[in-house]
């Protein structure tokens, strides 16, 4: 782990027992998240993106693996120590209508993390709440309103205010704009960008919207069926993907100019996403991959380096 590494995830595994067997939601995932960067995490629905975010936050306990936050393994901390560390890791949830307590005022919602972490003076909490609302573009006099009195975009701003209330170092953004109107999404993305610069925040930005990830991320990680299949700087991912799945994912990205679309071409995947209850042997993408060969069914490709800051899990990466 380098001096700039804030979070180091190593060999993380998370499974869910079901009536039909065991679902492997996260299977041997490893990556580093550097201080001050935004790492975009993309992939199809059900690939394990949100589960990964919740495991890092310890809203879900991992089965095995390490979560090294500034060198300290969160996965081994007892509950009382983990609670103290949680002020440094916060989360913005996808649904602004479900993530706020409908029976609590905005002031109470924003004061709660302050109370949990020992801010007992009522005057200090009141000033902090007013300051937080101003930081996310809302008026302090809105603090005594209830969540149902706000629009979806305003509720998400309240969720963002709650996430930064304790001056965290890492914020996990779980599809923070997917439930919002397109006209509001850009405002929230710009707010997140401004807050990152002002408070030197580090983001893990989970999204299925490649246009947003291309705008906000410094690096991009691509997940498929619980595996991390590619990790690289943003421009490398979008301009020269190495994994066939990444290429197909980018091919599904809408291009407004049909001439550019025709020139770029498009990779169309065959078949359906395999069931996580019975994933393919070896490479999990092989049943849909146009480059698959016998070795792909026999051995799982490791996430290995392919140049500076480039990693891909493929026996036959694109050149």
C-alpha positions in Angstrom: 0.0 0.0 0.0 1.4 3.4 -1.1 1.4 6.6 1.0 -1.5 7.9 -1.1 -3.6 4.8 -0.7 -6.6 5.5 1.5 -8.4 2.2 1.1 -7.0 -1.2 0.1 -9.4 -4.0 -0.6 -7.8 -7.4 -0.7 -9.4 -10.8 -1.8 -12.9 -9.7 -0.6 -15.6 -12.3 -0.7 -19.3 -11.9 0.2 -21.9 -14.7 -0.3 -25.6 -15.0 0.4 -27.2 -18.3 1.4 -30.5 -18.9 -0.5 -33.0 -21.7 -0.8 -31.4 -22.7 -4.1 -27.8 -22.6 -3.0 -25.1 -20.0 -2.2 -24.9 -16.8 -4.3 -21.4 -15.3 -4.6 -22.1 -11.6 -4.8 -18.4 -10.6 -4.5 -15.7 -13.1 -5.4 -12.1 -12.3 -4.6 -12.2 -8.6 -5.4 -9.0 -6.5 -4.9 -8.2 -2.9 -5.6 -6.7 0.3 -4.1 -8.5 3.6 -3.7 -6.1 6.6 -3.6 -6.5 9.7 -1.4 -8.5 12.5 -3.2 -9.5 10.5 -6.3 -12.9 9.4 -7.6 -13.0 5.7 -8.6 -16.0 4.9 -10.8 -17.4 1.4 -10.3 -19.6 0.2 -13.3 -21.3 -3.0 -14.5 -24.7 -4.5 -15.2 -27.4 -4.6 -12.6 -26.8 -7.5 -10.2 -23.0 -7.6 -10.7 -22.2 -6.8 -7.1 -21.5 -3.0 -7.2 -23.8 -2.0 -4.4 -23.0 -5.0 -2.3 -19.3 -4.0 -2.5 -20.1 -0.5 -1.3 -22.1 -1.8 1.6 -19.4 -4.3 2.6 -16.8 -1.5 2.6 -19.1 0.5 4.8 -19.6 -2.6 7.0 -23.3 -2.4 6.6 -22.7 -6.0 5.4 -20.0 -8.2 6.9 -17.6 -9.8 4.5 -17.1 -13.6 4.5 -13.3 -13.1 4.1 -10.7 -10.7 2.9 -9.2 -7.5 4.1 -10.5 -3.9 4.1 -7.4 -1.8 4.9 -8.4 1.8 5.7 -5.2 3.8 6.2 -3.5 0.5 6.9 -6.0 -0.7 9.5 -8.0 -3.8 8.7 -11.7 -2.8 9.3 -12.8 -6.4 8.8 -11.1 -7.4 12.1 -12.2 -4.6 14.3 -14.6 -5.2 17.1 -17.9 -3.3 16.9 -17.1 -0.5 19.3 -13.8 0.3 17.5 -15.5 0.1 14.1 -18.1 2.6 15.2 -15.4 5.1 15.9 -13.8 4.6 12.5 -17.1 5.0 10.7 -17.1 8.7 10.9 -14.3 8.6 8.3 -16.4 6.5 5.9 -19.9 7.7 4.9 -22.4 6.7 2.2 -24.9 8.5 -0.1 -27.7 6.1 -1.0 -29.5 5.7 -4.3 -33.1 6.4 -3.3 -33.5 9.8 -1.6 -37.1 8.9 -0.8 -36.2 5.8 1.2 -32.9 6.9 2.8 -34.4 9.7 5.0 -36.5 9.0 8.1 -40.0 10.2 7.1 -40.8 10.9 10.8 -37.8 13.1 11.6 -37.2 16.7 10.7 -34.2 17.6 8.5 -32.6 19.1 11.6 -33.0 15.8 13.5 -31.7 13.8 10.6 -28.5 15.9 10.3 -28.0 16.1 14.1 -28.1 12.3 14.5 -24.6 11.5 13.3 -23.3 14.4 15.4 -25.0 13.1 18.5 -23.8 9.5 17.8 -20.2 10.8 17.7 -20.3 12.9 20.8 -21.3 16.4 19.8 -23.5 17.1 22.9 -23.8 20.9 22.7 -27.2 21.9 21.2 -25.9 25.2 19.9 -22.9 23.6 18.2 -25.2 21.1 16.5 -27.6 23.8 15.3 -24.8 25.8 13.8 -23.4 22.8 12.1 -26.8 21.8 10.6 -27.3 25.4 9.2 -23.8 25.3 7.8 -24.3 21.9 6.2 -27.6 23.0 4.5 -25.9 26.1 3.0 -23.0 23.9 1.7 -25.4 21.7 -0.3 -27.4 24.7 -1.6 -30.4 24.7 0.8 -31.6 27.4 3.2 -31.0 27.0 6.9 -34.7 27.8 7.6 -35.6 24.5 5.8 -34.1 22.6 8.7 -37.4 22.2 10.6 -39.3 20.8 7.6 -40.1 17.1 7.1 -38.6 15.1 4.2 -42.0 14.8 2.4 -41.9 18.6 1.9 -38.8 18.4 -0.4 -38.3 17.4 -4.0 -36.2 14.4 -4.9 -33.2 16.6 -5.7 -33.5 18.5 -2.5 -33.7 15.2 -0.5 -30.6 13.9 -2.1 -28.9 17.2 -1.1 -29.9 16.5 2.5 -28.5 13.0 2.1 -25.2 14.5 0.9 -25.2 16.9 3.8 -25.6 14.0 6.2 -22.7 12.2 4.5 -20.3 15.1 5.0 -21.5 16.1 8.5 -18.6 14.4 10.3 -15.9 15.5 7.9 -15.3 12.0 6.4 -12.3 11.1 4.2 -14.1 8.5 2.0 -17.7 8.8 0.7 -19.3 5.9 -1.1 -21.8 7.2 -3.6 -24.2 4.4 -4.5 -26.0 5.5 -7.7 -26.6 8.9 -6.1 -28.4 10.5 -9.2 -30.1 7.5 -10.8 -33.5 8.2 -9.1 -33.4 11.9 -10.1 -34.7 13.7 -13.1 -32.1 14.3 -15.8 -32.4 18.1 -15.3 -31.4 17.7 -11.7 -28.6 15.1 -12.1 -26.1 17.6 -13.4 -26.7 19.9 -10.4 -26.1 17.1 -7.9 -23.0 15.9 -9.8 -21.5 19.4 -9.8 -22.3 19.7 -6.1 -20.4 16.4 -5.4 -17.4 17.7 -7.5 -17.3 21.0 -5.6 -17.5 19.3 -2.2 -14.7 16.9 -3.3 -12.4 19.8 -4.1 -13.3 21.8 -1.1 -13.0 19.1 1.5 -10.5 16.9 -0.2 -12.9 14.0 -0.3 -12.3 10.5 -1.8 -15.2 9.0 -3.7 -16.1 5.5 -4.7 -18.8 6.3 -7.3 -21.1 3.4 -8.1 -23.1 3.9 -11.3 -24.5 2.2 -14.4 -24.5 5.5 -16.3 -21.3 5.6 -18.2 -21.7 9.3 -19.2 -21.7 10.3 -15.6 -18.7 8.1 -14.8 -16.8 9.5 -17.7 -17.5 13.0 -16.4 -16.6 12.5 -12.7 -14.2 9.6 -12.3 -10.4 9.6 -12.4 -10.2 5.8 -12.7 -12.8 3.2 -13.6 -13.3 -0.3 -12.3 -15.5 -2.7 -14.2 -17.4 -5.6 -12.5 -19.0 -8.6 -14.0 -20.9 -11.2 -12.0 -19.0 -10.5 -8.7 -15.6 -10.2 -10.3 -13.5 -7.2 -11.1 -12.5 -7.6 -14.8 -10.8 -4.3 -15.6 -9.3 -1.3 -13.7 -7.7 1.6 -15.5 -7.6 5.4 -15.7 -10.8 6.9 -17.2 -9.4 7.8 -20.6 -7.8 4.4 -21.0 -11.0 2.6 -20.3 -13.1 4.7 -22.6 -10.6 5.0 -25.5 -8.9 1.6 -25.4 -10.7 -1.1 -23.3 -8.8 -4.3 -22.8 -11.5 -6.7 -21.6 -14.2 -7.9 -24.1 -16.9 -7.2 -21.6 -15.7 -3.6 -21.1 -15.8 -3.1 -24.9 -19.3 -4.5 -25.1 -20.4 -2.3 -22.1 -19.0 0.8 -23.9 -20.7 -0.3 -27.1 -24.1 -0.1 -25.3 -23.4 3.6 -24.5 -25.6 5.9 -26.6 -23.8 7.9 -29.2 -25.9 10.9 -30.4 -24.2 11.1 -33.8 -25.1 8.1 -36.0 -22.0 8.5 -38.1 -19.8 8.1 -35.1 -21.8 5.1 -34.1 -21.3 3.5 -37.5 -17.6 4.2 -37.4 -17.1 2.9 -33.9 -19.1 -0.3 -34.5 -20.7 -2.3 -31.7 -20.0 -5.6 -29.9 -23.2 -7.5 -29.3 -23.0 -10.1 -26.6 -24.7 -13.5 -27.1 -26.8 -15.2 -24.5 -27.9 -14.1 -21.0 -26.0 -13.2 -17.9 -25.4 -16.6 -16.1 -27.1 -17.3 -12.8 -25.0 -16.4 -9.8 -26.2 -19.6 -8.2 -24.4 -21.6 -10.9 -21.7 -19.4 -12.5 -19.5 -20.7 -15.3 -16.2 -22.4 -14.5 -13.0 -20.5 -15.1 -13.8 -17.0 -16.5 -17.4 -16.1 -15.7 -17.7 -14.1 -18.9 -16.7 -16.9 -21.2 -20.2 -18.0 -22.1 -20.8 -14.6 -23.7 -17.3 -13.8 -24.9 -16.5 -13.7 -28.6 -12.8 -14.5 -27.9 -13.4 -17.5 -25.5 -11.2 -20.6 -25.9 -10.7 -23.8 -24.0 -8.5 -22.3 -21.3 -11.2 -19.8 -20.4 -13.3 -22.7 -19.0 -10.4 -24.2 -17.2 -8.7 -21.4 -15.3 -10.0 -18.1 -13.8 -7.9 -15.3 -15.2 -6.3 -13.2 -12.5 -6.5 -9.4 -12.4 -3.0 -8.7 -13.7 -1.1 -5.6 -14.7 -0.9 -4.5 -18.4 1.2 -1.4 -18.1 1.1 1.6 -15.8 -2.2 1.6 -13.7 -3.8 -0.8 -16.1 -5.2 -4.1 -14.8 -7.4 -6.7 -16.7 -8.6 -10.2 -15.9 -8.6 -11.9 -19.3 -6.6 -14.7 -20.9 -6.9 -12.9 -24.3 -7.1 -9.2 -23.7 -7.8 -6.8 -26.6 -4.9 -5.0 -28.2 
